[in-house]
Each structure stands twice: as structure tokens, then as C-alpha cells.
Amino acid sequence: MSSLIGADESERARQLALAGLCLALIPLTLWAAASGTASVSLGDVVDAIVAFDGSREHLVVTSLRLPRVLAGLLAGSALAVAGAIMQAVTGNPLAAPDLLGVNAGAAAAVVAAMSLLGVGSQSALVWYAFAGAASAAAIVFMLGSFGRSGATPLKLVLAGAVLTACLSSLTTALLIYDQATFDSVRLWTAGSLSGRSMADIGAIAPYILTGLAAALLFRRHLMTLSLGAEAARSLGQNPLLWRGFAVVLVVLLAGGAVALTGPIGFVGLVIPHIARLTAGVDYRWIIPFSAAGGALAVVLADTLGRILFAIQSFPVGVSLALLGAPFFIWLARRFRGHGR
Amino acid sequence: MTRGIVLLLVLIAALMLASIAYGDHPLAWGDLFGEDPEAQMIILDLRLPRALLALLVGMGLAVAGAIAQAILRNPLADPGILGINAGAALAAMLLIVMLDGPSIQSLAIAGFAGAAVTAGALHVLSWRNGTTSTRIILIGIGLSAFAGAATTLLTAFGDIHDVQRAMIWLAGSVYHADWSSVRFLALWLISPLALAFIAARELDLIRFGDAAALSLGQRADLIRGLMIFLCTLLSGAAVAAAGLIGFVGLIAPHMARRLVGPAHARLLPMAALIGAALVMAADLLGRSVIAPAQLPAGITTALIGAPFFGYLLWRQRHVTA
């Protein structure tokens, strides 16, 4: 497998690139918080964070812009890291966090809550989404762990694909006959960062941050897991245990992200690939690169989408794929793997 | 193998009879072969073409799925990976949102065109001194994401009535079956299905990897290109005829593999029969479970197929790999 940074080049290049990515997040955050319909200067953004004085500009920043940017940062890095973990565990380039049924479970729970129980408030939906995501993933893991061989990657992904199909069918069936719910849920299903409050973020952030910290801390074990069950066992790792651990991480990360922003596709699948194509196949690097890159991509796409399309509620999932897919195709064309 | 095929044929025949006899206007078994003109009209003009269309669509999707899984060497592959579904969905959505009530025929043509354009673009974009399955998968992901985002954009901001109409088409159904579409699809599917069966050995080879396939004398790039073309013909036509019926292309080949093993000479016919039975059963269930309203077959397929696949996983839980 080729990469832009060859294995012979020093670790230093990767360290520098990672530090650069993380540093780039700071000006990006400020710029994202400053741009929008009401113009706010960069100085005001900084002031609103460090010396809040209750003026209109500061209120706009703290109650509208910052929650949006924070939601983007959290969801972006959570989804990208969850995707990297899924690809490490399954060894399948098609694996995305939603393959565990996380997105389909959250969507089914949200639609059922709105359509059958009449739940309408954003903050209540967050918990329905999280519960739906977690229970779907639990079912997939149980279905995929039948038998003596335990949760093998193939069984896991098949069980995930099957449950996802089943749940999305139920969701579509509900939506086809309930136009009112469909009307209010269709923006949610595209994945959007608008209208999130600090309280929502405060409720979900602990789960996502725990997941991120654990993924970064145990990245060496995830790397070992990506080598396959036999290699992992010969290196002294119990692959069954660590697969279960990886699934818990994905639920925390992707479940938290979908609860916060709705199902944003693309990040979880594509950012880990971009990390692999640029930083090499080592998951000890792919995971931190995905964390920084995912956050960067989501906030950048959201801000560009707001500016280019001039709609504040423009779904970030859409602008992300519209802007990111051509870049990804270009990158994938450079890929020179053979016979795999 | 033989026993499995006979059982499936019996199942398909039973589903066919049930589809003809059962409906909003129930017919007695005697009417099925009687002279009553009303019953004959219902059977010949409404129910029989619908059941046959479901059968053909299921066969096309299942075989296309088996081909995709072989050439991409990925158990999660289905025709959708080649961008076929996303392209067809985008084309149909554009047509529905831009035109005022487009006809079923124009939707079918647009769907097929969208599928063919994306599959063609996929092959062109992944060609760089030959193709590799990883590159096809990656670029397929990119193309599907792009077309999917454009569709979502239309979904989120289009007129709600248009969008909902589009969603029913996208969910995949055989409501509007008539003899002309059945005849057309049957003629269309014959040659790609036959070619796929003839090429069963090539599919066996390419599954082992390019190096093995080349050393056994196969021109892997050529075969992969031809197979993508066959896949597009099969599933593009199925999508044009019935909208997006997902799940069949993914699961029917897996069910067949669990029943008759991985050799394509046996896998392909088995998958075709399983796909046919799945879509027929799904349509029958979809129009009876909340009658007189109907659920599109694309929705019920997963509801029927998932438990059965779960059972297969459970039964073979001690088989490794």
C-alpha cells in the first residue's frame, strides 16, 4: 500500500503534520464562529469567550455560533475515530461507524419518538437518538457473536448490515405514511449542526470525550487488533475481548455524534481513508490523524456550506460530501495497491 | 443442491399462486382457472404481471450482487457499491422535483441512465494502468457519497409532496407492473444472466485475487470491466423497473453461499432463485399486511430477509470463517 509519506521518512514528518492539523483547528474555530448572517469580528469572538459582557454580538457568539462549532468539532472527530476503529476491527474498507446499526437505530428511535409518542423538543430527541444507537449496536454485537468463534469481523458486519436494512425499512415505512413527521425529520436525517444548545453539548460531550480519550490511549491495542485475530493472539492479545471493547468505543463515539448532530455520513467512512492514504497504514497514526482531520473537515464544510449556499440550516452532511467527495476521489485515484 | 433448488422452485410456485389468488378482491381457487371474465382480468392484467416483475427484479438484483461480491472480493459489496443506486436515485429525484408528475416510463429511463452514468464514471475514474478492487471500492464510496449528498439536498429542500412521491419510488415497489414492463425486463435480463452463468468460472478465479487469477491465465482487468458492465445491465434494469430495492443484492448471495458453498456455477442459480422468492414474498407481504394500503416491496424485503438470514447465521454458528 502506498502513501504520500513513505515509511522511510521519519516519524517527525507525521508528528509535524499532526501538530499542524491540530493548530489549524484554532483559527478555523474562530473563523467559523465569526462568519454568519450577523457579522461579528474575530476580536469579538475572542472577547466573548474570555470576557463575556452580555452584548448582542457576544450573545450571538456564545448561544448560536459556539455551540454549532463545538458540535461540529466533537461530532467530526468522534465519527472519524469511530470509523477508523471499525475499519481496524473488521479489516474492511467499507466499514463505517453506521455499520454497527448506530445511525439506523438512532433514526428509528427519533422517528418513532416523533411520530408515535409526539416528542418534539430537540433536547429530548438527543436521548432517544443515543438510546436507539446504543441498543441497535448491542443487538448487532449479540447477533454477530453467535457461536464458539465469537464476534468475527465477517459476522459482525453482516449482522450490522442486516439490522441496518431492517431498521431503515421500518423508519421509511413510518415516514411514508406520516408526512408531518417526515417534514420535520428530514433535516435531521441529513445531519445538521444548527439549533444545538450548550446544554445539549454538555449532555453528550462527556461520552464523546471519554471515547476519544480511550481510543487515543489504547491506539496500540487497536493497531494490534487490525492485524487480524491470529496475529493479535500471537502478540498476546485476546481479540474477542478487544473487539468488544472496540464496539463499546464506537457506540460512545458514533452514538454520541448521531445524538448530537443527526447522521452525518461520509466523515466516518472517508476521513480514516484519507488518513491512511496520507499517513500510512499504522492505526497508531490513523486514529489521531482521524480525530483532528474529522473535526477539521466537519467545521470547515459546515462554515463553507453556510457561506457558499447562504442558508444557515444547510445540512453539514451534504456540504461535506459535495465538497469532500471530489477531493477523496482524486486521492483514491493516486492509490496504487495491487492484487488486493 | 438439487434438493435446495427443488424446494425453492416449489416455494416460488406457491408464492406465485398466492400472489395471484390473494388481494383486495379475493378469488376462490376455482376462479384461478375458470372462465369468469372479471377474475381473468384481475389475474392476467394486475396480479400475474406484478408477481412476474417481482420475480425478475429479484433474480437480476441477486445475480448482480453475487457478481459485485466476487469482483470486489468484499462480503459487504452489493450493486449499490458501484454507485448504481445512488446514481439512479439522484436522476429520479431530479426528474420528480423538476418536472410536474413525470411518467413511470420516464422515471425508469432516468433511473437506468443515472445508474449507467455513475457505473461508467466509476470505471473510468478507477482506471489507472488497470483497476484494483480496493480502488474501485474507494472511488465507489466517493461517487455514492457525492450523488447521495445531492439527493439529500433535494430531499431536505424540495417541495414536501414531490419529495414524498420520490421517496416511494426510491423505496422500491412493483405497484405499476404491466405486461409491457415484464416483457421488456425479461428480454433485457436474458443475455446478461446467461453471460453471468457462463462466466461462473471466471468469477471463481477472480475471487482469489489478481495475482492468482493472472497466473491462471485470466485477464483480470478485462473480466472486471465486463463484470461491472453486466452488473450495471442487471441491476440498472431492475432499478429502472422497480426503484431501489436494497438488501436483496447483499443478502441473497450470502444465503446462497451458506446453502451451496462459494462456487459460482452453483451459487449464481441459487442466488437468483432466492432473490426471486425474496422479492415476491416481500411484495405479497407488503400489500397484505396493512391492506388496503400497501408497503413498497423494498421496505418489506429487509423485514422478511433479515430474520431468515439471522436464522442462517444461528444455524451455522459453529462453522468458522
Interface residues (C-beta under 8 A of the other chain):
Chain A: N92 P93 L94 A95 L99 L143 F146 G147 R148 S149 T152 L154 K155 V157 L158 A159 A161 V162 L163 A165 C166 S168 S169 L170 T172 A173 L175 I176 Y177 Q179 F182 D183 R186 L187 T189 A190 G265 F266 L269 V270 H273 I311 P315 G317 V318 S319 L320 A321 L322 G324 A325 P326 F328 I329 A332 R333 F335 R336 G337 H338 G339 R340
Chain B: N74 P75 L76 A77 I81 L125 S126 R128 T132 S133 T134 R135 I137 L138 I139 I141 G142 L143 A145 F146 G148 A149 A150 T152 L153 T155 A156 F157 I160 V163 Q164 M167 I168 A171 G209 D210 A211 G246 F247 L250 I251 H254 A293 L295 P296 G298 I299 T300 T301 A302 L303 G305 A306 F309 G310 L313 W314 Q316 R317 H318 V319 T320 A321
